[in-house]
C-alpha cells in the first residue's frame, strides 16, 4: 500500500557514519571478491593465514551461516559495530573470509597488487549467475581490459546523466501507483527497472 508521497530526500546515513580510527591492517590473502555496496570480501583463506585474520564472531559456523541467510543486514551491522570495519566470518560454505565495510579500505584493496588480490577463484560460485566472463570473475590483464571498457560508463558526468534519467523514471512510476490501496510492488519495480535500462 502506498501513502502520500514525501518530497524530501532521505539523509545520507553513510556520510554521517564516521569510520573507526583503529583500522585493522589486512592480512596477506590470495583472493578478493567484490561485494555489493561498500564492502568487499577477501576469500579463499588458507589455514596458515587464519591466525593473522582480523577479529570476527566466535559463533559456530552454522549460526554464522544462519545470520547470513535469515537476517543478513542485522547480522552484518552487529558484527561491524562489534568488530570494526574489517571482520572475519566463517560459514558452512567456506574456510573463512574477511569482509571489508569501509569504502576507503575497499578502494585500497582494488588498488592492491593484482598478483596477491585475485578475484576469480573466490568468486567461482558466482559464475553461473554472472557469466564466466564477468569482470568480477576475471583476474590479471583480462580483468583490467574488461574494467577499462566499462569504466567510462561509470564516471562523472555520465553518472549525473543517469541520475537524472533514473529520478525522472522513478517519479513517473511512483506517480502511477494507486494511493491508499494495495498494488503489485514487484511488477512496479520490474517496470521501473526496464524503463531505466
C-alpha positions, 0 to 999 in steps of 0.5 A, a space after each residue: 500500500 502506498 501513502 502520500 508521497 514525501 518530497 524530501 530526500 532521505 539523509 545520507 546515513 553513510 556520510 554521517 557514519 564516521 569510520 573507526 580510527 583503529 583500522 585493522 591492517 589486512 592480512 596477506 590473502 590470495 583472493 578478493 571478491 567484490 561485494 555489493 555496496 561498500 564492502 568487499 570480501 577477501 576469500 579463499 583463506 588458507 589455514 596458515 593465514 587464519 591466525 593473522 585474520 582480523 577479529 570476527 564472531 566466535 559463533 559456530 559456523 552454522 549460526 554464522 551461516 544462519 545470520 547470513 541467510 535469515 537476517 543478513 543486514 542485522 547480522 552484518 551491522 552487529 558484527 561491524 559495530 562489534 568488530 570494526 570495519 574489517 571482520 572475519 566470518 566463517 560459514 558452512 560454505 567456506 574456510 573463512 573470509 574477511 569482509 571489508 565495510 569501509 569504502 576507503 579500505 575497499 578502494 585500497 584493496 582494488 588498488 592492491 597488487 593484482 598478483 596477491 588480490 585475485 578475484 576469480 577463484 573466490 568468486 567461482 560460485 558466482 559464475 553461473 549467475 554472472 557469466 564466466 566472463 564477468 569482470 568480477 570473475 576475471 583476474 590479471 590483464 583480462 580483468 583490467 581490459 574488461 574494467 577499462 571498457 566499462 569504466 567510462 560508463 561509470 564516471 562523472 558526468 555520465 553518472 549525473 546523466 543517469 541520475 537524472 534519467 533514473 529520478 525522472 523514471 522513478 517519479 513517473 512510476 511512483 506517480 502511477 501507483 494507486 494511493 491508499 490501496 494495495 498494488 503489485 510492488 514487484 511488477 512496479 519495480 520490474 517496470 521501473 527497472 526496464 524503463 531505466 535500462 
